[in-house]
């Protein structure tokens, strides 16, 4: 049996100020950071090794998205929602 993984929890607003620390914890110490919004757990930052193992365990593949295209889609969503 493996040891429990350390998990940090931060509000999204606070995470913006400590993102580098959270990335360092994920990258070098294999610790996750759970992001919360209004007390609800909404996202998680994990290390790449953990992410790749999770994809393999689930039998899923990743498809890289062009970041420019993603920004264009988000901009279009904002226009249509206004």
N, C-alpha and C positions, 0 to 999 in steps of 0.2 A: 504494500500500500504506500502511496506517495504522501509526502507531507502536504498539509493544506497550503494553497497559494495565498500570498498576501494580497489583499484587495484594499485599495484606497477609494474614497468617495469624495467627490467635489462638485459643488454647484458649477454650472456652466460659466457663470459670470466670474467665479474665482479661478476656474481652469484657464481662462484667457490669460491671466497674469502668471500662471505657474506651468504653462504648457511644456516648457523645456524640462522642468523637473519630472513631470509625468512621463515624458518620452524617455528620459534617462532611466527611470524606474522600470519601464517596460523593456527597454533595449538591453540594459545591463544586469538587471536584477530579476527579470521575469515576473514583475509585479503588475497587476492590472489597476486601472483607475476607472471607476464607474462614474459617469457624469449624470447629474440630476438636474431636473428643472421643476421648480415648485414642489420639491420633495419626491418627485417620481423619477425612478431610474430610467434613463432614456438612451444611453449609449455607453460603450465601453472602449477603452484604449488598451490594447494588448500588444505584446511583442510579436515580431514577425514570425519567429519560430512557432509560437503558440498558434497563431493564425493559420500558418501553413499546415500544421498538424491537424487543426480543426477541419480545414477544407478536405484534407486527405481522409480523415475519419468519416466525414459526411459524404465522401465520394463526389465532391463538388470541384469545379474548376473556376478559376478567376479569369475574367476578361477585362483587360485594361481599357479604360475609357479615356478618350482624348479630353484633357481638362478644358480646352477651349470650347469644345462642343458641349460639355457639361455646363459651363458658365452660360452659354447661349440658351440652353434649355431652361436653366433657372431664371434667366432674365425674361424669357417668354412667359414662364409661369407667373412671375411677378406682374407683368403687364396684364395678363388675362384675369388675374385675381383682383386687380384694382378696380 
